[in-house]
Amino acid sequence: MSPSIPKTSKIWTVEGQDGFESLKFHKETPISEPSDYEVLVKFHSASLNYRDLIITKGQYPFALKEKIIPGSDGAGEVIAVGSKVTRFQVGAKVVTLFNQTHLGGSLDLQTTRSGLGGAIDGTLRQYGTFNENGLVDMPPSLNWAEASTLSCAALTAWNALYGLKPLIPGDVVLTQGTGGVSIFAVQFAKAAGATVIATTSSAEKAKTLKDLGADHVINYKEDPNWGETAKSLTINKAGVDHIVEVGGPATVAQSLKAIKIDGVISTVGFVAGGAKSEQPGLVAALMNLCTIRGILVGSRVMFEEMNRAIEVNKIKPVVDQKVFTLEEAKEAYQYMWDQKHFGKLTIKIE
């Protein structure tokens, strides 16, 4: 390794399942030299997702290795390349791919076991080596913090809208809340010429959603029957074409009331917690003549398509004003768990 490249890196690891106390900080961890097809990345920013929080609590349902370096989302600069690398040169600005081996097409067992910050060491560190195929070029119009929000939430939203039945102008999209996936879905849907119906819990958040372009906003605390309300807002009360379902068991019944015949409900999370009452079974998809699909982020091909759309439409990720340092990562986890953030929460890495 070049003498100018540091030999050690500050990193976080997850050791145990005791919540945020499982996060351990290490000041001097050796940096592995890139092999033939690897690049060494100096991170400038990372961002957190709900997934990162529940990994520390033992609630993550996918592949997980012990003492993992957490974080799937990161943006940085390539500072060294292996002898056979062709995709990047030193100085390239890059963003991490969530599932490192999901380059295109459908997921399979192997690709679901390649998640950064779960099965493969992630981004909460100063430096990291990655296979060249597990990175994409950073959109030139974004800064480090903005770019570091794309790997999970943005790509999940893009997959929800384009992965199965691509969104077309004039479609109606329903989003839930003001988390990262939902906000990106609003932005992508409006850029595509869709009508957006958003749900939220407060007048303040409703105003922000309107500012982002949402055509209709429903306060789900004031209107527990928001699914029927959403359907009533569509042309001929036909229903919604795409629903980005982040709530999970506690919200899917209302989503089914809102969906259009042949519409798509993309289930991407369970932030609303478990079901508080009896929820619809599998027959609900048949009765409503719709598709309910579970998704796990998206492929590198989708990521590159999304980045082109971000550039053309001048989309700016919504980033919380509060920025934490790498050393403050544990505090960042708590801040996000307490739902003090709006949009994406980022960590500056120096």
Buried (B, 14 or more C-beta within 10 A) or exposed (E): EEEEBBEEBBBBBBBEBEBBEBBEBEEEBEBBBBEEBBBBBBBBBBBBBBBBBBBBEEEBEEEBEEEBBBBBBBBBBBBBBBEEBEBBEEEBBBBBBBBBBBBEEEBEEEBBBBBBBBBBBBBBBBBBBBBBBBBBBBBEBBBBBBBBBBBBBBBBBBBBBBBEBEBEEEBBBBBBBBBBBBBBBBBBBBBBEBBBBBBBEEEEBBEBBEEBBBBBBBBBEEBEEBBEBBBEBBEEEEBBBBBBBBBBBBBBBBBBBBBBEEBBBBBBBBBBEEBEEEBBEEEBBEEBEBBBBEBBBBBBEBBEBBBEBBEEEEBEBBBBEBBBEBBBBBBBBEBBBEEEBBBBBBBBBE
